[in-house]
Amino acid sequence: MLHCPYCGTSIKEDESYCIKCGKKLPEDRFNRVKKKVGKQFWKLPAIVTGCVLLSIVLLYVTLEIRTAKAKDLYNKGEEKVLNAEYQEAKELFQKAIDYKHNFNQAQHSLEFMDHALSIRASLEESTQFLKEKNIRQRSILSIIQKTR
């Protein structure tokens, strides 16, 4: 079977020009037998490989940026904890988790902040109760003193 030596299309024996690419065919039939196939096929795997590699590099860079941002937020949260600013620290830990979902340290710190905030609320409630109790005792004492 004869083929165009330029594009690989099947041709008839008596044709002078290729039907597909339009180039003049060689006069010698032995040159028409040679099939140039695969000339363009190397490009597709190269393009696919290039796209895959580019995607992997972009994904890696994106994950590294997100990890760095999460670590920065986590460090800022730790500073807030040391300054006893628990609500702000909790928000920073939550943002760190939003940037990196599998950030275990931030998740544990977030749980710790929940406990710390509930303990702080209990302490404030207890303090308020003691203040009210102290005010009641003073008012009772003043009533007792007035009645004497």
Backbone as a chain_set.jsonl record, in Angstrom:
{"seq": "MLHCPYCGTSIKEDESYCIKCGKKLPEDRFNRVKKKVGKQFWKLPAIVTGCVLLSIVLLYVTLEIRTAKAKDLYNKGEEKVLNAEYQEAKELFQKAIDYKHNFNQAQHSLEFMDHALSIRASLEESTQFLKEKNIRQRSILSIIQKTR", "coords": {"N": [[0.842, -1.165, 0.0], [0.522, 2.217, -0.789], [1.759, 5.296, 0.528], [1.652, 8.76, 1.458], [4.734, 10.369, 1.691], [5.023, 12.577, 3.292], [2.791, 13.183, 4.969], [1.641, 10.734, 5.569], [-0.767, 9.759, 4.597], [-2.931, 7.432, 2.96], [-2.489, 6.71, -0.433], [-3.326, 6.544, -3.943], [-1.906, 4.636, -6.652], [-1.625, 6.016, -9.045], [-1.72, 8.746, -8.483], [-0.558, 12.137, -8.362], [-0.374, 14.179, -6.577], [-0.747, 14.651, -3.058], [-3.769, 13.918, -1.406], [-4.451, 14.856, 1.074], [-2.371, 16.62, 2.264], [-1.553, 18.046, 0.041], [0.907, 18.167, -1.211], [3.383, 17.61, -3.775], [3.843, 14.391, -4.955], [6.564, 12.034, -4.82], [8.133, 10.798, -7.823], [9.206, 8.262, -7.917], [8.138, 5.106, -6.919], [9.043, 3.695, -4.706], [9.674, 5.601, -2.865], [7.203, 6.398, -2.214], [6.163, 4.365, -0.749], [7.227, 4.467, 1.714], [6.147, 5.223, 4.839], [5.442, 8.001, 6.634], [4.637, 8.144, 9.551], [3.758, 9.074, 12.838], [5.269, 11.254, 13.121], [4.124, 13.521, 14.209], [3.123, 12.55, 16.558], [4.722, 12.48, 18.85], [4.472, 14.883, 20.025], [2.048, 15.105, 21.443], [2.248, 13.36, 23.824], [4.365, 14.757, 25.013], [3.287, 17.3, 25.467], [1.171, 16.656, 27.21], [2.638, 15.557, 29.337], [4.123, 17.82, 30.055], [2.009, 19.53, 30.88], [1.008, 18.078, 33.064], [3.259, 18.092, 34.761], [3.512, 20.864, 35.171], [1.086, 21.335, 36.483], [1.497, 19.862, 38.827], [3.67, 21.231, 39.948], [2.49, 23.768, 40.362], [0.472, 23.053, 42.184], [2.047, 22.158, 44.321], [3.44, 24.524, 45.007], [1.273, 26.143, 45.723], [0.266, 24.718, 47.949], [2.476, 24.934, 49.667], [2.544, 27.692, 50.123], [0.076, 28.035, 51.403], [0.533, 26.466, 53.662], [2.617, 27.877, 54.875], [1.285, 30.268, 55.473], [-0.646, 29.286, 57.248], [0.999, 28.391, 59.344], [2.08, 30.826, 60.151], [-0.222, 32.155, 61.082], [-0.83, 30.428, 63.174], [1.401, 30.82, 64.866], [0.984, 33.493, 65.562], [-1.379, 33.142, 66.952], [-0.441, 31.664, 69.137], [1.06, 33.655, 70.398], [-1.011, 35.331, 71.185], [-2.255, 33.702, 73.05], [-0.322, 33.633, 75.047], [-0.573, 36.212, 75.92], [-2.966, 36.126, 77.144], [-5.206, 36.495, 75.562], [-7.609, 34.958, 74.663], [-9.891, 34.602, 72.985], [-9.178, 35.924, 70.599], [-6.974, 34.371, 69.958], [-8.223, 31.926, 69.517], [-9.677, 32.524, 67.188], [-7.561, 32.979, 65.412], [-6.368, 30.425, 65.373], [-8.453, 29.014, 64.194], [-8.506, 30.196, 61.658], [-6.013, 29.334, 60.766], [-6.496, 26.611, 60.537], [-8.372, 26.73, 58.516], [-6.742, 27.432, 56.374], [-5.008, 25.248, 56.236], [-6.164, 22.178, 56.338], [-5.474, 19.791, 57.643], [-4.005, 20.444, 59.921], [-2.886, 19.521, 62.708], [-1.823, 20.509, 65.166], [-2.936, 23.054, 65.343], [-5.62, 22.342, 65.492], [-5.722, 21.01, 67.959], [-4.961, 23.106, 69.603], [-7.092, 24.81, 69.165], [-9.195, 23.374, 70.335], [-8.236, 23.443, 72.944], [-8.436, 26.176, 73.409], [-11.202, 26.462, 73.407], [-11.815, 25.116, 75.78], [-10.376, 26.73, 77.57], [-11.725, 29.162, 77.257], [-14.264, 28.451, 78.199], [-13.659, 27.876, 80.835], [-12.753, 30.388, 81.631], [-15.161, 31.805, 81.385], [-16.655, 30.504, 83.358], [-15.169, 31.251, 85.613], [-15.516, 34.028, 85.567], [-18.246, 34.115, 85.965], [-18.351, 33.01, 88.517], [-16.928, 34.954, 89.93], [-18.62, 37.129, 89.617], [-20.818, 36.138, 91.001], [-19.726, 35.984, 93.585], [-19.286, 38.695, 94.053], [-21.929, 39.63, 94.077], [-22.85, 38.189, 96.26], [-21.25, 39.267, 98.246], [-22.183, 41.91, 98.225], [-24.807, 41.48, 99.078], [-24.293, 40.497, 101.644], [-23.181, 42.77, 102.816], [-25.35, 44.505, 102.66], [-27.131, 43.175, 104.319], [-25.702, 43.285, 106.687], [-25.684, 46.045, 107.08], [-28.39, 46.496, 107.46], [-28.793, 45.073, 109.804], [-27.181, 46.56, 111.536], [-28.55, 48.966, 111.554], [-30.907, 48.266, 112.769], [-30.142, 47.856, 115.408]], "CA": [[0.0, 0.0, 0.0], [1.316, 3.429, -0.908], [1.449, 6.367, 1.467], [2.335, 10.034, 1.246], [5.907, 10.414, 2.565], [4.997, 13.796, 4.104], [1.778, 13.147, 6.039], [1.281, 9.358, 5.868], [-2.088, 9.42, 4.078], [-2.96, 6.416, 1.9], [-2.693, 7.29, -1.769], [-3.403, 5.58, -5.048], [-0.67, 4.495, -7.412], [-1.541, 6.951, -10.169], [-1.87, 10.125, -8.037], [0.653, 12.952, -8.406], [-0.399, 15.046, -5.404], [-1.411, 14.07, -1.885], [-5.123, 14.424, -1.207], [-4.556, 15.506, 2.375], [-1.473, 17.754, 2.48], [-1.454, 18.777, -1.222], [2.278, 18.213, -1.714], [3.665, 16.764, -4.935], [4.374, 13.082, -4.566], [7.755, 11.632, -5.593], [7.873, 9.957, -8.997], [9.638, 6.907, -7.592], [7.157, 4.429, -6.066], [9.667, 3.256, -3.46], [9.584, 6.725, -1.937], [5.795, 6.52, -1.803], [5.85, 3.282, 0.167], [7.66, 4.874, 3.041], [5.04, 5.862, 5.551], [5.928, 8.881, 7.7], [3.636, 8.238, 10.599], [4.379, 9.254, 14.143], [6.01, 12.5, 13.105], [3.439, 14.465, 15.068], [2.616, 11.897, 17.754], [5.569, 12.721, 20.011], [4.088, 16.152, 20.643], [0.946, 14.915, 22.392], [2.739, 12.946, 25.147], [5.201, 15.816, 25.584], [2.384, 18.345, 25.954], [0.471, 16.114, 28.379], [3.623, 15.476, 30.413], [4.389, 19.199, 30.474], [0.845, 20.023, 31.625], [0.96, 17.38, 34.346], [4.341, 18.617, 35.592], [3.153, 22.223, 35.546], [0.022, 21.231, 37.489], [2.098, 19.385, 40.071], [4.462, 22.334, 40.509], [1.551, 24.777, 40.862], [-0.155, 22.512, 43.388], [3.058, 22.158, 45.376], [3.674, 25.911, 45.427], [0.064, 26.589, 46.416], [0.232, 24.078, 49.271], [3.537, 25.51, 50.491], [2.111, 29.033, 50.516], [-0.993, 27.874, 52.386], [1.147, 25.946, 54.883], [3.346, 28.984, 55.499], [0.286, 31.188, 56.025], [-1.24, 28.615, 58.412], [1.99, 28.42, 60.432], [2.159, 32.212, 60.621], [-1.42, 32.395, 61.899], [-0.685, 29.627, 64.388], [2.36, 31.505, 65.729], [0.305, 34.677, 66.095], [-2.315, 32.63, 67.943], [0.318, 31.332, 70.347], [1.377, 34.918, 71.068], [-2.243, 35.803, 71.821], [-2.472, 32.859, 74.233], [0.6, 34.089, 76.087], [-1.092, 37.493, 76.429], [-4.287, 35.804, 77.699], [-6.249, 36.94, 74.642], [-8.029, 33.638, 74.216], [-10.848, 34.667, 71.873], [-8.404, 36.253, 69.405], [-6.16, 33.193, 69.655], [-9.124, 30.923, 68.946], [-9.962, 32.93, 65.812], [-6.36, 32.744, 64.606], [-6.225, 28.979, 65.18], [-9.474, 28.597, 63.225], [-8.035, 30.626, 60.33], [-4.905, 28.437, 60.397], [-7.12, 25.355, 60.089], [-8.992, 27.001, 57.221], [-5.686, 27.405, 55.356], [-4.469, 23.886, 56.142], [-7.194, 21.385, 57.016], [-4.919, 18.723, 58.476], [-3.058, 21.075, 60.836], [-3.275, 18.924, 63.993], [-1.483, 21.379, 66.291], [-3.941, 24.122, 65.409], [-6.872, 21.74, 65.946], [-5.608, 20.784, 69.405], [-4.958, 24.418, 70.247], [-8.459, 25.321, 69.084], [-9.934, 22.677, 71.393], [-7.735, 23.988, 74.203], [-9.018, 27.521, 73.555], [-12.598, 26.272, 73.804], [-11.804, 24.798, 77.212], [-9.911, 27.914, 78.301], [-12.799, 30.159, 77.254], [-15.343, 28.013, 79.081], [-13.154, 28.051, 82.197], [-12.779, 31.829, 81.897], [-16.56, 32.186, 81.592], [-17.036, 30.006, 84.692], [-14.511, 32.097, 86.615], [-16.196, 35.324, 85.582], [-19.554, 33.881, 86.592], [-18.091, 32.832, 89.951], [-16.551, 36.262, 90.462], [-19.857, 37.925, 89.681], [-21.608, 35.575, 92.096], [-19.103, 36.407, 94.843], [-19.561, 40.129, 94.222], [-23.331, 39.754, 94.473], [-22.943, 37.652, 97.62], [-20.621, 40.255, 99.114], [-23.116, 43.038, 98.304], [-25.926, 41.038, 99.928], [-23.822, 40.444, 103.033], [-23.047, 44.155, 103.29], [-26.683, 45.072, 102.875], [-27.683, 42.519, 105.505], [-24.994, 43.858, 107.835], [-26.165, 47.414, 107.303], [-29.763, 46.391, 108.016], [-28.621, 44.637, 111.199], [-26.64, 47.689, 112.3], [-29.601, 49.973, 111.681], [-31.891, 47.771, 113.713], [-29.556, 47.805, 116.748]], "C": [[0.895, 1.238, 0.0], [0.808, 4.498, 0.055], [2.218, 7.617, 1.081], [3.533, 10.078, 2.196], [5.908, 11.621, 3.51], [3.992, 13.706, 5.262], [1.3, 11.73, 6.368], [-0.074, 8.923, 5.36], [-1.975, 8.357, 2.978], [-3.256, 7.092, 0.562], [-2.786, 6.18, -2.804], [-2.126, 5.655, -5.865], [-0.516, 5.573, -8.487], [-1.669, 8.421, -9.751], [-0.531, 10.845, -8.05], [0.769, 13.857, -7.184], [-1.154, 14.343, -4.271], [-2.771, 14.728, -1.704], [-5.215, 15.248, 0.078], [-3.671, 16.75, 2.49], [-1.249, 18.577, 1.211], [-0.056, 18.843, -1.804], [2.436, 17.258, -2.893], [4.34, 15.488, -4.464], [5.606, 12.754, -5.394], [7.363, 10.704, -6.75], [8.193, 8.498, -8.697], [8.666, 6.28, -6.598], [7.76, 3.995, -4.735], [9.647, 4.374, -2.408], [8.152, 6.926, -1.45], [5.418, 5.44, -0.786], [6.199, 3.672, 1.599], [6.556, 5.69, 3.699], [5.622, 6.692, 6.691], [4.807, 9.099, 8.705], [4.375, 8.401, 11.924], [5.195, 10.529, 14.21], [5.415, 13.511, 14.083], [3.023, 13.849, 16.413], [3.483, 12.113, 18.991], [5.148, 13.988, 20.75], [2.999, 15.973, 21.708], [1.434, 14.422, 23.757], [3.605, 14.027, 25.807], [4.335, 16.928, 26.165], [1.661, 17.886, 27.21], [1.421, 16.044, 29.572], [3.946, 16.864, 30.953], [3.25, 19.77, 31.302], [0.752, 19.378, 32.998], [2.04, 17.918, 35.284], [4.04, 20.04, 36.063], [2.07, 22.219, 36.621], [0.583, 20.807, 38.842], [2.898, 20.5, 40.739], [3.541, 23.409, 41.088], [0.862, 24.319, 42.139], [0.811, 22.546, 44.561], [3.284, 23.572, 45.915], [2.472, 26.439, 46.208], [-0.009, 25.999, 47.821], [1.303, 24.641, 50.197], [3.157, 26.901, 50.982], [1.04, 28.943, 51.596], [-0.436, 27.362, 53.725], [1.891, 27.055, 55.619], [2.377, 29.973, 56.142], [-0.347, 30.588, 57.282], [-0.275, 28.642, 59.594], [2.123, 29.822, 61.009], [0.963, 32.549, 61.511], [-1.344, 31.638, 63.219], [0.273, 30.311, 65.376], [1.76, 32.769, 66.338], [-0.709, 34.268, 67.166], [-1.623, 32.268, 69.237], [0.696, 32.592, 71.118], [0.15, 35.465, 71.797], [-2.534, 34.994, 73.085], [-1.578, 33.325, 75.37], [0.162, 35.418, 76.689], [-2.495, 37.351, 76.996], [-5.428, 36.383, 76.86], [-6.806, 35.696, 73.933], [-8.98, 33.673, 73.021], [-10.116, 34.975, 70.566], [-7.544, 35.062, 68.97], [-7.019, 32.113, 68.997], [-9.431, 31.254, 67.486], [-8.759, 32.691, 64.896], [-6.131, 31.252, 64.359], [-7.238, 28.467, 64.155], [-9.065, 29.0, 61.803], [-6.898, 29.742, 59.847], [-5.451, 27.108, 59.885], [-7.799, 25.552, 58.741], [-7.958, 26.98, 56.092], [-5.133, 26.003, 55.153], [-5.345, 22.969, 56.993], [-6.626, 20.322, 57.95], [-3.821, 19.246, 59.408], [-3.442, 20.662, 62.255], [-2.968, 19.827, 65.185], [-2.524, 22.48, 66.448], [-5.28, 23.565, 65.894], [-6.844, 21.495, 67.452], [-5.631, 22.11, 70.16], [-6.353, 25.037, 70.235], [-9.336, 24.674, 70.156], [-9.518, 23.208, 72.766], [-8.332, 25.371, 74.458], [-10.487, 27.437, 73.948], [-12.691, 25.991, 75.302], [-11.399, 26.022, 78.026], [-11.006, 28.976, 78.367], [-13.953, 29.744, 78.163], [-14.919, 28.147, 80.551], [-13.172, 29.534, 82.573], [-14.203, 32.3, 82.162], [-17.041, 31.726, 82.966], [-16.425, 30.86, 85.794], [-15.172, 33.466, 86.698], [-17.56, 35.219, 86.244], [-19.388, 33.736, 88.101], [-17.73, 34.158, 90.606], [-17.774, 37.148, 90.618], [-20.733, 37.443, 90.838], [-21.049, 36.028, 93.445], [-19.335, 37.889, 95.104], [-20.995, 40.342, 94.685], [-23.522, 39.268, 95.909], [-22.376, 38.656, 98.618], [-21.537, 41.468, 99.283], [-24.292, 42.676, 99.202], [-25.508, 41.019, 101.392], [-23.69, 41.846, 103.607], [-24.423, 44.766, 103.567], [-27.349, 44.45, 104.102], [-27.031, 43.088, 106.76], [-25.473, 45.285, 108.122], [-27.571, 47.421, 107.89], [-29.671, 45.996, 109.491], [-28.124, 45.788, 112.053], [-27.694, 48.764, 112.52], [-30.646, 49.529, 112.701], [-31.351, 47.749, 115.135], [-29.606, 49.12, 117.352]], "O": [[1.901, 1.289, 0.707], [-0.383, 4.593, 0.352], [3.283, 7.552, 0.467], [3.366, 9.846, 3.394], [6.718, 11.674, 4.435], [4.295, 14.1, 6.388], [0.609, 11.547, 7.37], [-0.504, 7.81, 5.663], [-1.045, 8.38, 2.171], [-4.151, 7.929, 0.451], [-2.38, 5.042, -2.569], [-1.367, 6.62, -5.775], [0.6, 5.99, -8.797], [-1.723, 9.281, -10.63], [0.509, 10.243, -7.781], [1.869, 14.254, -6.799], [-2.07, 13.553, -4.503], [-2.906, 15.944, -1.832], [-5.97, 16.218, 0.152], [-4.178, 17.832, 2.785], [-0.792, 19.716, 1.306], [0.15, 19.521, -2.811], [1.737, 16.251, -3.004], [5.285, 15.516, -3.675], [5.689, 13.153, -6.556], [6.402, 9.94, -6.663], [7.507, 7.599, -9.184], [8.397, 6.861, -5.546], [7.049, 3.934, -3.732], [9.607, 4.106, -1.208], [7.917, 7.542, -0.41], [4.448, 5.599, -0.045], [5.545, 3.255, 2.555], [6.104, 6.706, 3.172], [6.227, 6.144, 7.613], [4.125, 10.124, 8.69], [5.493, 7.912, 12.087], [5.756, 10.849, 15.258], [6.15, 14.272, 14.713], [2.611, 14.578, 17.316], [2.988, 11.935, 20.104], [5.425, 14.151, 21.938], [3.035, 16.623, 22.752], [1.065, 15.014, 24.771], [3.575, 14.187, 27.027], [4.627, 17.44, 27.245], [1.55, 18.644, 28.174], [1.057, 16.426, 30.685], [4.034, 17.06, 32.165], [3.491, 20.423, 32.317], [0.453, 20.05, 33.985], [1.776, 18.171, 36.46], [4.284, 20.378, 37.221], [2.128, 23.009, 37.564], [0.185, 21.336, 39.879], [2.814, 20.69, 41.953], [3.788, 23.907, 42.187], [0.687, 25.105, 43.07], [0.434, 22.921, 45.671], [3.316, 23.786, 47.127], [2.634, 27.103, 47.232], [-0.316, 26.71, 48.778], [1.059, 24.808, 51.392], [3.421, 27.247, 52.134], [1.081, 29.676, 52.584], [-0.888, 27.781, 54.79], [1.804, 27.16, 56.843], [2.631, 30.461, 57.244], [-0.562, 31.293, 58.268], [-0.69, 28.889, 60.726], [2.263, 29.987, 62.221], [1.123, 33.156, 62.57], [-1.749, 32.154, 64.261], [-0.007, 30.375, 66.573], [2.007, 33.075, 67.505], [-0.876, 34.966, 68.167], [-2.148, 32.53, 70.319], [0.657, 32.604, 72.349], [0.265, 35.999, 72.9], [-3.007, 35.545, 74.079], [-2.014, 33.405, 76.519], [0.488, 35.718, 77.838], [-3.145, 38.352, 77.297], [-6.486, 36.721, 77.39], [-6.508, 35.433, 72.768], [-8.866, 32.834, 72.128], [-10.399, 34.359, 69.538], [-7.403, 34.782, 67.78], [-6.593, 31.467, 68.04], [-9.443, 30.361, 66.639], [-8.913, 32.256, 63.755], [-5.742, 30.858, 63.259], [-6.923, 27.594, 63.347], [-9.256, 28.234, 60.858], [-6.815, 29.429, 58.66], [-4.934, 26.546, 58.92], [-7.803, 24.644, 57.911], [-8.266, 26.558, 54.978], [-4.822, 25.611, 54.028], [-5.27, 22.988, 58.221], [-7.254, 19.991, 58.956], [-2.827, 18.561, 59.648], [-4.215, 21.346, 62.924], [-3.767, 19.906, 66.118], [-2.94, 22.796, 67.563], [-5.999, 24.241, 66.629], [-7.832, 21.746, 68.142], [-6.244, 22.222, 71.222], [-6.745, 25.711, 71.187], [-10.128, 25.355, 70.807], [-10.36, 23.397, 73.645], [-8.691, 25.699, 75.59], [-10.966, 28.252, 74.736], [-13.534, 26.553, 76.001], [-12.009, 26.317, 79.054], [-11.196, 29.615, 79.402], [-14.555, 30.59, 78.824], [-15.735, 28.493, 81.406], [-13.555, 29.896, 83.685], [-14.432, 33.106, 83.064], [-17.747, 32.459, 83.659], [-17.082, 31.159, 86.791], [-15.363, 33.999, 87.791], [-17.979, 36.109, 86.985], [-20.184, 34.27, 88.873], [-18.18, 34.449, 91.714], [-17.938, 37.832, 91.629], [-21.317, 38.249, 91.562], [-21.803, 36.41, 94.34], [-19.555, 38.294, 96.246], [-21.247, 41.145, 95.584], [-24.27, 39.87, 96.679], [-22.94, 38.872, 99.691], [-21.65, 41.997, 100.389], [-24.725, 43.499, 100.009], [-26.25, 41.459, 102.27], [-24.049, 42.082, 104.761], [-24.627, 45.449, 104.57], [-28.056, 45.138, 104.839], [-27.699, 43.342, 107.762], [-25.64, 45.671, 109.279], [-27.896, 48.266, 108.724], [-30.399, 46.533, 110.325], [-28.593, 45.974, 113.175], [-27.719, 49.401, 113.573], [-31.204, 50.36, 113.418], [-32.172, 47.618, 116.042], [-29.161, 49.295, 118.486]]}, "num_chains": 1, "name": "protein.A"}
